[in-house]
Amino acid sequence: MRNTKLALGLFVLSTSPLADVSLFHRLPGATGDVAIHDEAGANPAVFPPALQGIQLLEIDFVGRTELEELRTDRPRLRSDLPGASRLSLPGQGGSLYHYRRDQSLGGAVFGWMFIGTDGRARSLYELQGTGASMDVDPIIARVGVAPSGSSFLFATTLAAGGDLFDLDIPSSTATLRTPQLAPQSFSLASLFLRETWGMGASASGVYRFGRTSGAEAELVPFPGAPTWFSGEVAVSGDGLVATTAAGTDPTMAHIFTFASTGVALQVTSTPTTLFAAGYLPEYLHGPFLALNFDGTCCAFVTNSGAREAFLAEGVGPLTTSTQLLTGDATYLDTLDEIGVLFFVRDALILAVGEMGLAPGQGVENLDIYRAETTGAASLQLQNLSLSSGVPTPPFFTKSTLQPDSIRLLPGGEQLLLLNRDQGGGELFLFDTSGANPIQLLNESKTVDFIEHAANGLLFSVRRDNLAETRDLFVADLNTPTVLTTLGSLPDTISFDRAATRDDGWIAFNVSDPLGAGDYLARVNVTTHRGRLLFQVPLLFGPAITWTASGKLAFSVGQVRDDKLVFTWPVGSKFQQIADAPTKVFVLPN
């Protein structure tokens, strides 16, 4: 039985167009009903049948790195739901959810839910659970998302058939791409989808398919008939070329590239042990495998004793050169850890340092370097971050950067790096073109909240000052060295649960674990205009979202699980969604 809906309302005149909000009506346990509410209460709530009595589950995507978290053509993992997560799709394209629904006669089905910018939740596709009780998730919930955000690729477990499904979100159509293949155990780091083709890899090889009606996945032919495949893939910037590792065994592997048709091309000439592609959550400070925009240059890391970075140029039927970048003739012998390989225009950017001592710490004592990809005879290495004080090779002086985080700013040519330091950390901006690094802040511990909207950046920094504050800043991406301070709060305060809008508005929660509740705020990063909804702390729901009419939807109450739902128009008073029950929270689009 659903929760009784309360006919409580507060009506405020608004000239904005009406829109819908999807809400999760809590039931006992971890389940709930999804309902679509008219934000003005003019129409009754709609309860999609497939989304009743569901449990929201975890989800992730292939190729996720902290480095590329702010890229607009990538999804973003959001962990703002109780016991679950969602993917915010590229281009403000809505959110993708994974769910379970128990069946009355036993067993369970598992599916995908999508909430678009219209705020309307809908089930995209479901599969029956597996196992003796038919209640084991058949879906590997790490997906490959197309850059447009309008489709994604998912795999099923061996027990469910070991298949690949190409799912088009607008039409809710899932195309089985492996109907003739034996069940495959597809790798968590191999599912990629581009506009014209897609791929997945297993222990038996790499499978690709064209994205046309009826097209089926086929095994990519590799020269030399390798018997071992890494199951990890990276894709070029234009999406037309991919790279992977294969060989006779993990210690005798080569780098290969391949396209949507034809035979794979062997890049390396000497087999060796190759390092991982380097995606989260398994690897920090990745990726460690990369292609340039058109797939003619490939960077990779070997893992035979010390880790070394290599650059192959002119990748094709005849690779023009493969060059060791980090050998003992160039770097101090203790600098044997590689991180963040990526290409910018005509250059490879890489971090070279030492392995962090703490588990999961990644690379430390590093510098950021630029390697020109203009041919072997003219290869040039430049130290961009200069913590060692040595700008050009050989780099025989120990580097000192200990990054807490490394992120590319939108645009892909500037790096924001927070350097841990016992005397107080520093926030740096590095221009990958080779300009000198710029210190934005000192006395900085962590960047623990960062959001992008329009042409602005909103982020918070936990400071290592006498006052021990957490400061909130906004920066224009045209002039990122100019920071405007929006607030300086005690470092017990944190910022989370963000919702962004194309016109520059970012809404977020201001959490006070030592106080009586939280605050809800919104800021426009283009105008620096913003405000708190209330000047007193309240118990807000776990998530917030912008509606299609430009209002902020949220839940709030005096008891942790008892919430009423409101919308907050920009420039006007908040309004209650009249027919929402009390045990409810917002599902972001």
C-alpha positions as CSV (number, residue, x, y, z in Angstrom):
1,M,0.0,0.0,0.0
2,R,1.3,3.4,-0.9
3,N,1.7,6.2,1.7
4,T,-1.3,8.4,2.1
5,K,-0.9,11.6,0.2
6,L,-1.5,14.8,2.2
7,A,-3.6,17.6,0.7
8,L,-1.5,20.3,2.1
9,G,-0.5,23.2,-0.1
10,L,1.0,26.7,-0.3
11,F,0.2,28.4,-3.6
12,V,2.3,31.1,-5.1
13,L,1.6,32.8,-8.4
14,S,4.3,32.1,-11.0
15,T,4.6,33.0,-14.7
16,S,7.0,30.1,-15.3
17,P,5.8,27.1,-17.4
18,L,4.7,24.1,-15.4
19,A,7.0,21.0,-15.1
20,D,7.1,17.6,-13.5
21,V,9.2,16.3,-10.6
22,S,9.9,12.6,-10.0
23,L,9.7,11.6,-6.3
24,F,10.6,8.4,-4.4
25,H,7.9,7.5,-2.0
26,R,9.6,5.5,0.8
27,L,8.1,2.1,1.8
28,P,9.3,0.0,4.8
29,G,12.8,-1.3,4.1
30,A,14.9,-0.1,1.2
31,T,12.1,0.0,-1.3
32,G,9.8,2.7,-2.6
33,D,7.4,3.8,-5.3
34,V,8.4,6.3,-8.0
35,A,5.8,8.9,-8.7
36,I,5.7,11.8,-11.2
37,H,4.2,15.0,-9.7
38,D,3.0,18.1,-11.4
39,E,5.1,20.8,-9.5
40,A,2.0,23.0,-9.3
41,G,-0.4,20.3,-8.2
42,A,-2.7,20.9,-11.1
43,N,-2.7,17.3,-12.2
44,P,-2.7,14.1,-10.1
45,A,0.5,12.2,-9.6
46,V,1.4,9.4,-12.1
47,F,2.8,6.1,-10.8
48,P,4.7,4.2,-13.6
49,P,3.8,0.5,-13.0
50,A,7.3,-0.8,-13.5
51,L,8.7,1.6,-10.9
52,Q,6.6,0.6,-8.0
53,G,8.2,-1.2,-5.0
54,I,11.7,-0.8,-6.4
55,Q,15.1,-0.6,-4.7
56,L,17.6,1.8,-6.1
57,L,21.1,0.2,-6.7
58,E,24.7,1.3,-7.4
59,I,25.8,2.2,-10.9
60,D,29.1,3.3,-12.5
61,F,30.5,3.9,-16.0
62,V,33.6,2.6,-17.8
63,G,36.5,5.0,-18.2
64,R,35.8,7.1,-15.1
65,T,38.8,9.1,-13.8
66,E,39.1,12.0,-11.4
67,L,41.2,13.8,-14.1
68,E,38.2,14.0,-16.5
69,E,35.5,14.5,-13.9
70,L,34.5,17.9,-15.3
71,R,34.4,17.0,-19.0
72,T,31.1,17.8,-20.6
73,D,31.1,14.8,-22.9
74,R,31.4,12.3,-20.1
75,P,28.8,11.2,-17.5
76,R,29.4,12.1,-13.8
77,L,28.9,9.7,-11.0
78,R,26.6,11.1,-8.3
79,S,26.3,9.4,-4.9
80,D,23.4,11.5,-3.5
81,L,20.9,8.7,-3.0
82,P,20.4,6.5,0.1
83,G,22.4,3.3,-0.6
84,A,22.6,4.0,-4.3
85,S,24.1,6.2,-7.0
86,R,23.2,7.6,-10.4
87,L,24.9,8.8,-13.6
88,S,24.4,12.4,-14.6
89,L,24.5,12.1,-18.4
90,P,26.6,14.3,-20.7
91,G,25.2,17.7,-21.8
92,Q,22.6,18.0,-18.9
93,G,20.9,15.0,-20.6
94,G,19.2,13.6,-17.5
95,S,20.1,10.8,-15.0
96,L,20.4,7.1,-15.4
97,Y,19.5,4.8,-12.5
98,H,19.7,1.0,-11.8
99,Y,17.0,-0.7,-9.8
100,R,15.6,-4.0,-8.5
101,R,11.9,-4.9,-8.2
102,D,10.8,-8.0,-6.2
103,Q,8.0,-10.0,-7.7
104,S,4.9,-11.2,-5.8
105,L,5.5,-14.9,-6.6
106,G,9.2,-14.8,-5.9
107,G,12.3,-13.7,-7.8
108,A,13.1,-10.2,-8.9
109,V,13.6,-8.2,-12.1
110,F,16.4,-5.6,-12.6
111,G,16.3,-2.7,-14.8
112,W,17.3,0.8,-15.9
113,M,15.4,4.0,-15.0
114,F,15.8,7.3,-16.8
115,I,14.7,10.8,-15.7
116,G,15.1,13.4,-18.4
117,T,15.1,17.2,-18.2
118,D,11.3,17.0,-18.3
119,G,11.4,15.4,-14.8
120,R,9.5,12.3,-15.8
121,A,10.8,9.0,-14.7
122,R,10.4,5.9,-16.9
123,S,11.7,2.4,-17.0
124,L,13.9,1.8,-20.0
125,Y,14.5,-2.0,-19.9
126,E,14.3,-4.9,-17.5
127,L,15.7,-8.4,-17.2
128,Q,14.7,-11.3,-15.0
129,G,17.1,-12.1,-12.1
130,T,19.2,-15.3,-12.1
131,G,20.1,-17.9,-9.6
132,A,18.1,-20.6,-7.9
133,S,15.7,-18.0,-6.5
134,M,15.8,-15.8,-9.7
135,D,16.8,-12.8,-7.6
136,V,20.5,-12.3,-8.5
137,D,21.2,-9.2,-10.5
138,P,21.9,-10.2,-14.2
139,I,23.3,-6.8,-15.1
140,I,26.9,-5.6,-14.8
141,A,26.1,-2.1,-13.6
142,R,29.2,-0.4,-15.1
143,V,28.1,0.9,-18.5
144,G,29.6,2.5,-21.5
145,V,27.9,5.9,-22.2
146,A,27.9,7.5,-25.7
147,P,29.3,11.1,-25.7
148,S,25.9,12.4,-26.6
149,G,24.3,10.9,-23.5
150,S,21.4,9.5,-25.6
151,S,22.5,5.8,-25.4
152,F,24.6,3.4,-23.4
153,L,26.0,-0.1,-23.6
154,F,25.6,-2.7,-20.9
155,A,26.6,-6.3,-20.4
156,T,25.0,-9.2,-18.6
157,T,26.6,-11.7,-16.3
158,L,27.6,-15.2,-17.6
159,A,24.5,-16.6,-15.7
160,A,22.3,-14.3,-17.7
161,G,23.8,-15.0,-21.1
162,G,27.0,-12.9,-21.1
163,D,25.6,-10.5,-23.7
164,L,26.0,-6.9,-24.9
165,F,22.9,-4.6,-25.1
166,D,23.0,-1.3,-26.9
167,L,20.2,0.8,-25.3
168,D,18.8,3.9,-27.0
169,I,17.3,6.1,-24.3
170,P,14.8,8.2,-26.4
171,S,13.1,5.1,-27.8
172,S,13.7,2.8,-24.7
173,T,15.0,0.2,-27.2
174,A,17.6,-2.3,-26.2
175,T,19.4,-4.0,-29.1
176,L,21.0,-7.3,-28.4
177,R,24.4,-7.1,-30.1
178,T,25.6,-10.7,-29.3
179,P,22.8,-13.1,-30.3
180,Q,25.1,-15.6,-32.0
181,L,28.0,-15.5,-29.5
182,A,28.6,-17.9,-26.7
183,P,28.2,-16.3,-23.2
184,Q,31.1,-14.0,-22.5
185,S,32.4,-12.6,-19.2
186,F,32.9,-9.0,-20.3
187,S,35.5,-6.9,-18.5
188,L,34.6,-3.9,-16.3
189,A,37.0,-1.7,-18.2
190,S,36.0,-2.6,-21.8
191,L,32.5,-1.3,-22.6
192,F,32.7,1.8,-24.8
193,L,30.0,3.2,-27.1
194,R,30.4,5.9,-29.7
195,E,28.0,7.3,-32.3
196,T,28.7,4.7,-35.0
197,W,30.2,1.7,-33.2
198,G,30.7,0.0,-29.9
199,M,32.8,-2.6,-28.2
200,G,33.3,-4.9,-25.3
201,A,36.2,-7.2,-24.3
202,S,36.5,-10.6,-22.5
203,A,39.2,-13.1,-21.9
204,S,38.6,-14.5,-25.4
205,G,39.0,-11.3,-27.3
206,V,37.6,-7.9,-28.3
207,Y,34.1,-7.7,-29.8
208,R,32.9,-4.7,-31.9
209,F,29.7,-3.9,-33.7
210,G,28.3,-1.2,-36.0
211,R,25.4,0.7,-34.6
212,T,23.0,-0.1,-37.5
213,S,19.9,-2.1,-37.4
214,G,20.6,-5.8,-37.0
215,A,24.4,-5.4,-36.7
216,E,25.9,-8.0,-34.4
217,A,29.2,-8.0,-32.5
218,E,32.1,-9.7,-34.2
219,L,35.6,-10.7,-32.9
220,V,38.3,-8.2,-33.9
221,P,41.0,-10.1,-35.8
222,F,44.5,-9.6,-34.3
223,P,47.8,-10.3,-36.0
224,G,49.8,-13.1,-34.4
225,A,46.7,-14.8,-33.0
226,P,47.1,-13.7,-29.3
227,T,45.7,-16.1,-26.7
228,W,45.6,-13.5,-23.8
229,F,43.6,-10.3,-23.8
230,S,43.8,-7.6,-21.1
231,G,40.0,-6.8,-21.4
232,E,40.8,-3.1,-21.0
233,V,40.2,-0.5,-23.7
234,A,40.8,3.2,-24.3
235,V,39.4,5.3,-27.2
236,S,40.7,8.2,-29.2
237,G,39.2,11.7,-28.9
238,D,37.3,11.4,-32.2
239,G,35.9,8.0,-31.1
240,L,37.1,6.3,-34.3
241,V,40.1,4.3,-32.9
242,A,40.5,2.2,-29.8
243,T,43.5,0.5,-28.1
244,T,44.0,-2.5,-26.0
245,A,46.7,-5.0,-24.9
246,A,47.0,-8.7,-26.0
247,G,49.6,-11.4,-26.3
248,T,50.5,-14.9,-25.4
249,D,50.2,-14.2,-21.7
250,P,50.3,-11.1,-19.3
251,T,54.1,-11.0,-19.4
252,M,54.3,-11.2,-23.2
253,A,51.8,-8.6,-24.3
254,H,51.7,-6.0,-27.1
255,I,49.7,-2.8,-27.6
256,F,47.3,-2.9,-30.5
257,T,44.9,-0.4,-32.0
258,F,41.8,-1.1,-34.0
259,A,38.9,0.7,-35.6
260,S,35.3,-0.2,-36.5
261,T,36.4,-2.5,-39.3
262,G,39.6,-4.2,-40.4
263,V,42.4,-6.1,-38.6
264,A,43.9,-4.7,-35.4
265,L,47.4,-3.1,-35.8
266,Q,50.3,-4.1,-33.6
267,V,51.9,-1.0,-32.1
268,T,54.8,-2.4,-30.1
269,S,57.6,-4.6,-31.4
270,T,58.8,-6.2,-28.1
271,P,56.4,-8.1,-25.8
272,T,56.4,-7.1,-22.2
273,T,54.1,-6.8,-19.1
274,L,51.8,-3.8,-19.6
275,F,50.1,-1.8,-16.8
276,A,46.3,-1.3,-16.5
277,A,44.2,1.2,-18.4
278,G,43.8,2.9,-15.0
279,Y,40.1,3.7,-14.4
280,L,38.3,4.4,-11.1
281,P,37.4,2.9,-8.7
282,E,40.3,0.5,-9.0
283,Y,43.1,3.0,-9.9
284,L,43.8,6.5,-8.6
285,H,45.6,9.1,-10.7
286,G,44.8,7.4,-14.0
287,P,44.5,6.8,-16.9
288,F,47.6,4.9,-17.9
289,L,46.6,4.2,-21.5
290,A,45.6,6.9,-23.9
291,L,45.2,7.7,-27.6
292,N,45.4,11.2,-29.1
293,F,42.5,12.8,-30.9
294,D,42.8,10.8,-34.2
295,G,44.4,7.7,-32.8
296,T,47.8,8.2,-34.5
297,C,49.6,8.5,-31.2
298,C,49.4,6.0,-28.3
299,A,50.8,6.4,-24.8
300,F,51.1,3.4,-22.5
301,V,52.8,2.1,-19.4
302,T,54.8,-1.0,-18.9
303,N,55.0,-2.9,-15.6
304,S,58.1,-5.0,-15.8
305,G,60.0,-4.2,-12.7
306,A,59.8,-0.4,-12.7
307,R,56.9,1.2,-14.5
308,E,57.9,3.1,-17.6
309,A,55.9,5.4,-20.0
310,F,56.2,4.9,-23.8
311,L,54.9,7.1,-26.7
312,A,54.2,5.5,-30.1
313,E,53.8,8.0,-32.9
314,G,52.4,7.6,-36.4
315,V,50.4,4.6,-35.3
316,G,49.2,2.7,-38.4
317,P,50.4,-0.1,-40.6
318,L,53.9,1.2,-40.1
319,T,54.4,2.8,-36.7
320,T,57.0,5.5,-37.2
321,S,58.5,5.4,-33.7
322,T,58.0,4.0,-30.2
323,Q,60.0,5.9,-27.7
324,L,60.7,5.3,-24.0
325,L,59.9,8.6,-22.1
326,T,60.9,7.8,-18.6
327,G,64.2,5.8,-18.7
328,D,67.1,6.2,-16.4
329,A,68.9,8.4,-18.9
330,T,66.1,10.9,-18.5
331,Y,64.7,10.5,-15.0
332,L,66.1,9.9,-11.5
333,D,65.9,6.1,-10.9
334,T,63.5,6.5,-8.0
335,L,60.9,8.3,-10.3
336,D,59.3,5.1,-11.5
337,E,55.6,5.6,-11.1
338,I,53.4,7.0,-13.9
339,G,50.0,8.7,-13.7
340,V,47.5,10.8,-15.7
341,L,48.4,10.0,-19.3
342,F,46.4,12.2,-21.7
343,F,46.8,14.1,-24.9
344,V,46.3,17.8,-25.5
345,R,46.5,18.9,-29.2
346,D,50.1,17.9,-30.3
347,A,51.4,16.9,-26.9
348,L,51.2,14.1,-24.3
349,I,50.9,15.2,-20.7
350,L,52.0,12.8,-18.0
351,A,52.9,12.7,-14.3
352,V,56.1,11.0,-13.2
353,G,56.9,10.3,-9.6
354,E,57.0,7.7,-6.9
355,M,54.5,5.2,-5.6
356,G,52.5,6.5,-2.6
357,L,53.3,4.8,0.7
358,A,49.7,4.7,1.9
359,P,47.2,2.3,0.3
360,G,45.2,4.0,-2.5
361,Q,47.4,7.1,-2.4
362,G,48.5,6.8,-6.0
363,V,51.5,8.8,-7.2
364,E,53.5,11.2,-5.0
365,N,56.7,13.2,-5.2
366,L,55.8,13.9,-8.8
367,D,56.0,16.6,-11.5
368,I,53.7,17.1,-14.6
369,Y,55.5,16.8,-17.9
370,R,54.7,17.7,-21.5
371,A,56.1,15.5,-24.4
372,E,55.7,16.9,-27.9
373,T,54.4,14.4,-30.4
374,T,56.2,15.7,-33.4
375,G,58.4,12.8,-34.4
376,A,61.2,10.9,-32.7
377,A,64.0,13.1,-33.9
378,S,62.4,16.2,-32.4
379,L,60.8,14.7,-29.2
380,Q,61.0,17.3,-26.5
381,L,60.2,16.9,-22.8
382,Q,59.3,19.9,-20.6
383,N,58.6,20.0,-16.9
384,L,55.3,22.0,-16.5
385,S,55.0,22.0,-12.7
386,L,58.7,22.6,-11.8
387,S,58.7,21.4,-8.2
388,S,62.2,19.9,-8.8
389,G,63.3,23.2,-10.3
390,V,64.5,21.4,-13.5
391,P,62.7,22.5,-16.6
392,T,64.3,20.2,-19.2
393,P,65.9,16.8,-19.2
394,P,67.7,15.1,-17.6
395,F,65.4,15.2,-14.5
396,F,67.8,14.0,-11.8
397,T,66.4,16.1,-9.0
398,K,63.6,14.6,-6.9
399,S,60.2,16.2,-7.4
400,T,58.1,17.2,-4.4
401,L,54.4,17.5,-5.5
402,Q,52.1,15.2,-3.5
403,P,48.7,15.6,-5.3
404,D,45.5,15.3,-3.4
405,S,43.6,15.7,-6.6
406,I,44.4,16.4,-10.3
407,R,41.6,17.6,-12.6
408,L,41.3,18.9,-16.1
409,L,39.2,22.1,-16.3
410,P,36.5,22.2,-19.0
411,G,38.2,22.9,-22.2
412,G,40.8,20.3,-21.5
413,E,44.0,22.4,-21.6
414,Q,44.4,23.5,-17.9
415,L,45.0,21.4,-14.8
416,L,43.9,22.1,-11.3
417,L,46.2,20.4,-8.8
418,L,46.0,20.4,-5.1
419,N,49.5,19.7,-3.6
420,R,49.6,18.2,-0.1
421,D,52.3,19.7,2.1
422,Q,53.1,19.4,5.8
423,G,53.5,23.1,6.0
424,G,50.2,23.8,4.3
425,G,49.1,22.6,0.8
426,E,48.9,24.7,-2.3
427,L,46.3,24.9,-5.1
428,F,48.0,25.2,-8.5
429,L,46.8,25.9,-12.1
430,F,48.9,24.4,-14.8
431,D,48.6,25.4,-18.4
432,T,49.5,22.4,-20.6
433,S,50.9,24.7,-23.3
434,G,54.0,25.1,-21.2
435,A,53.3,28.4,-19.3
436,N,54.7,28.6,-15.8
437,P,52.4,27.2,-13.0
438,I,50.3,29.6,-11.1
439,Q,49.7,29.3,-7.4
440,L,46.0,30.1,-6.7
441,L,45.9,29.4,-3.0
442,N,48.2,28.4,-0.2
443,E,47.3,26.8,3.2
444,S,45.0,24.3,1.4
445,K,44.2,20.7,2.5
446,T,41.6,19.4,0.0
447,V,39.3,20.3,-2.8
448,D,36.3,18.4,-1.7
449,F,33.5,19.9,-3.8
450,I,33.8,21.1,-7.4
451,E,31.0,21.8,-9.9
452,H,30.9,23.4,-13.4
453,A,28.0,25.3,-15.1
454,A,28.0,27.6,-18.1
455,N,31.5,29.2,-18.1
456,G,32.0,29.1,-14.4
457,L,33.5,26.9,-11.7
458,L,32.3,26.6,-8.1
459,F,34.5,24.7,-5.6
460,S,35.3,24.5,-1.9
461,V,38.8,24.2,-0.3
462,R,39.4,23.0,3.2
463,R,42.1,25.4,4.4
464,D,45.1,24.7,6.6
465,N,45.0,28.1,8.3
466,L,44.7,29.2,11.9
467,A,40.9,29.5,11.7
468,E,40.6,26.1,10.0
469,T,38.0,27.2,7.5
470,R,36.3,25.7,4.5
471,D,36.2,28.4,1.8
472,L,33.8,28.5,-1.2
473,F,35.2,30.0,-4.4
474,V,33.8,30.8,-7.9
475,A,36.0,31.3,-11.0
476,D,35.3,32.3,-14.6
477,L,36.9,29.8,-16.9
478,N,38.1,32.6,-19.1
479,T,40.2,34.0,-16.2
480,P,40.6,31.0,-13.9
481,T,43.4,32.6,-11.9
482,V,40.9,35.2,-10.5
483,L,39.1,33.6,-7.6
484,T,36.1,35.2,-5.9
485,T,35.4,34.1,-2.3
486,L,31.7,33.5,-1.7
487,G,32.1,32.4,1.9
488,S,34.4,31.2,4.6
489,L,32.9,28.7,7.1
490,P,34.2,26.4,9.8
491,D,35.8,23.3,8.3
492,T,33.2,21.1,10.0
493,I,30.9,22.5,7.3
494,S,30.8,20.7,3.9
495,F,29.2,21.2,0.6
496,D,27.5,18.4,-1.3
497,R,24.4,17.2,-3.3
498,A,24.8,19.6,-6.2
499,A,22.4,20.3,-9.1
500,T,23.6,22.4,-12.1
501,R,21.9,24.3,-14.8
502,D,23.1,25.4,-18.2
503,D,22.6,29.1,-17.5
504,G,25.1,29.0,-14.6
505,W,23.0,28.3,-11.6
506,I,24.4,25.7,-9.2
507,A,22.3,24.6,-6.2
508,F,23.9,22.6,-3.3
509,N,23.5,21.5,0.2
510,V,25.5,23.1,3.1
511,S,26.0,20.3,5.6
512,D,26.6,21.0,9.3
513,P,27.1,17.7,11.2
514,L,27.6,19.5,14.5
515,G,24.4,21.6,14.1
516,A,20.7,21.0,14.0
517,G,20.5,20.4,10.3
518,D,21.6,21.7,6.9
519,Y,21.2,24.7,4.6
520,L,20.1,24.9,1.0
521,A,21.9,27.4,-1.2
522,R,22.1,28.4,-4.9
523,V,24.7,30.4,-6.7
524,N,25.0,31.7,-10.3
525,V,28.6,31.3,-11.3
526,T,28.3,33.8,-14.1
527,T,26.8,36.6,-12.0
528,H,28.1,35.5,-8.5
529,R,24.5,36.1,-7.4
530,G,23.2,33.6,-4.7
531,R,21.4,33.1,-1.5
532,L,20.4,30.6,1.2
533,L,16.8,29.4,1.1
534,F,16.5,29.6,4.9
535,Q,18.7,31.3,7.5
536,V,18.2,28.5,10.0
537,P,19.3,24.8,9.6
538,L,16.7,22.3,8.5
539,L,16.7,18.6,7.6
540,F,16.8,18.5,3.8
541,G,16.3,15.4,1.8
542,P,19.2,13.5,0.2
543,A,18.9,15.0,-3.3
544,I,17.8,18.1,-5.2
545,T,17.1,18.8,-8.8
546,W,16.2,21.7,-11.2
547,T,12.8,21.3,-12.9
548,A,12.2,22.1,-16.6
549,S,10.6,25.4,-15.6
550,G,13.8,26.5,-13.8
551,K,12.7,25.8,-10.2
552,L,14.7,24.0,-7.6
553,A,12.9,20.9,-6.2
554,F,13.8,19.6,-2.7
555,S,12.4,17.9,0.3
556,V,12.6,19.1,3.9
557,G,11.2,18.3,7.3
558,Q,11.7,18.3,11.0
559,V,12.2,14.5,11.2
560,R,15.0,12.7,9.3
561,D,12.6,10.5,7.3
562,D,9.5,12.8,7.3
563,K,9.7,15.3,4.4
564,L,7.5,17.7,2.5
565,V,8.5,18.6,-1.1
566,F,8.8,22.1,-2.4
567,T,10.1,24.0,-5.4
568,W,12.1,27.2,-5.3
569,P,11.8,29.5,-8.3
570,V,14.7,31.9,-9.0
571,G,13.6,35.3,-7.9
572,S,10.5,34.1,-6.1
573,K,9.2,32.4,-3.0
574,F,9.2,28.6,-2.5
575,Q,6.1,26.6,-3.2
576,Q,4.9,23.3,-1.9
577,I,4.1,20.3,-4.2
578,A,0.6,19.8,-2.7
579,D,0.0,16.1,-3.3
580,A,3.4,14.7,-2.2
581,P,3.4,12.4,0.8
582,T,5.7,13.0,3.8
583,K,8.1,10.0,3.5
584,V,9.6,11.1,0.2
585,F,12.6,12.5,-1.5
586,V,13.4,14.0,-4.9
587,L,14.9,12.0,-7.7
588,P,17.3,14.2,-9.7
589,N,17.0,14.5,-13.5
